[in-house]
Amino acid sequence: MQEPNALRKPHHAVLRALIEVAFIVFLFYSNLLMGEFTRSTGQGKSLAFAMRDIFTARNFEIAILSAIVGYLVFEYLRKRS
């Protein structure tokens, strides 16, 4: 008979990975948003303008790829130490 915790462990690992990847994506977009306001401080530059400018398919691809690579690097470093 399997222990209840043994059944939850794979789900826990997947949930942890999703949370960490989502956090890295959040950091990526927050950095883009801060950069957008720093770079373009002209009149008429609103939050809505900046959001339209940074939420593109290309930026999303970069964010996901970077988040997965970052997660894999941190997992490697966790298991190594």
Beta strands, then each sheet from edge to edge (+ up, - down):
end
